[in-house]
Amino acid sequence: MREAFKGIGKIKFEGAKSSNPLAFKHYNPDELVEGKAMRDHLRFSVAYWHAFCGGGSDQFGSATRQKPWDDGSNSIENAQNRVRVAFEFMEKLGAEFYCFHDRDVAPEGDTLAESNKNLDAVVKTLKEEQKRTGIKLLWGTANLFSHPRYANGAATSPNADVFAYAAAQVAKAMEVTKELGGQGYTFWGGREGYKSLLNTDMKRELAHLGAFLNMAVEYKKEIKFKGQFYIEPKPKEPTKHQYDFDTGTVYGFLKANGLENDFKVNLEANHATLAGHTFQHELELAAALGILGSVDANRGDLLLGWDTDQFPTDLYDCTMAMYTLLNAGGFKTGGLNFDAKVARESIEPVDLFHAHIGGMDAFARGLKAAAKMRKDGCFAKFVKDRYASFDAGLGKKIDKGNTNFGELQTYILAKGNPAASPSARVEMLENILNEYI
C-alpha cells in the first residue's frame, strides 16, 4: 500500500522547548510518573469513526476533509484500505489502542447476513494490522443509531423486530471484538430515549433496555468474552431525553436491573457538560460508586448547544481528570479514547496529527501536574482536615453506622448548637491549583 501520510515520520518527544508542531512537547511515553510509564497511565486510543470515517460535515454543511486514500465507495476494498491507513496513522502517532463501531470499519449490506460477511472480511485486515504493529483494540461497539430502522431506538424501539435485529447486531459485534482481542465493549444508547412522552411508554422501554443488557451479559458468558462492559452516559441528542442521562442515572438503572457488577461507565467530557456537570464531577461520582471504567477524551464548546466533540486542550480539565483518575488508582480497564474530530475548517490530513498531538500533550501535562499535587498532599490534607469530626467520637460512629436518630437527638440537645464550620477556603484552593497548572 502507498504511504497515506507522506512526509510525516513517527512523532517523537522533543521536550517543551521544541518548536516542531509535529512533535510531543510533554508526552514522553517512557517517562515514569508515580513509578509507572506515561503510556500505561494514559493508554491513548484513536476513535476510528471520527479519525477515518468522518468527513467534517455538520448540521449546516457538507464534508470538507481531504482524504486522498478514500475513493468514496462502500466497497470492501476501500474499507480494507482505510484500515491500513488508520494503522499507518496510529503507528506514526504512537497510539497503542483504537476503538470502533461495527459500521465504521465495514460497509452495511442489504441484509444482516451480508453486513456480517462484510465485517468478517475487514476483520481479517484488522487482525493483520494489529499483528504487524502491536496496536490493540481498546473496545468495540455496534452502531445502533444511524440506520433508519433505529429512528425510534434499538433496545427501546416499539418494534419487536427492531429489538431482535439490534440484539443480533450486538451479538456479532461482541464476537468480532473478542476475535480482535478487544479489552472491552461499550453500549451507547444513541437513540435509547424519547422525543415525546405523548407516544412513549417509558416504563416498558426501560424494562426492554434492562432485558437487552441482561441478554448481552448472558451472551458474553456464552461466548467466553472476558472484556469489560461499559455504558456511555449522555443526556440528550439526538433524542430529547436519553435513558443513560449521566453517571448517577446509569448507576440507578444498573442497580434496578441487577447489572451493577457487570458494567462500568465510559465517560465522555462533552456528554458531562451537556448534562450540566463538569467532566471531573462525572469521574468523581463514578469512582465513588465503583464504576469508573474508561474515558472518551474530548471537550465541548459552552457557547454551542450540541455535542461538538472537540479535541481536549483545556489544561484545567485534563489536570483535574487525571487527579481524580490517579486518586482512584488509575485505569484498571479502558483508557483515554479521543472521541474527537478536527474542526470542519481543518481539512488537510496533517491536521489529524496536530489534533491528536495537542490532546496527548494536554493530558501528559495534566498527569504530571496531578502527580505533583498528590505528592505535595496539599489538597488531600485540606479535605482530610475538613472532615476530621468524622474520624473520632460521634462522627466515627455515624460513619460506621453505629448510631441512630434517638442517640443523635439526645447528644445534640445536651451539646447545644454546633460551632460554625471552618472556612472552606474556596478561593485559596483555586489559587493553589493555578500554581500547579
Disulfide bonds with the S-S distance in Angstrom:
none
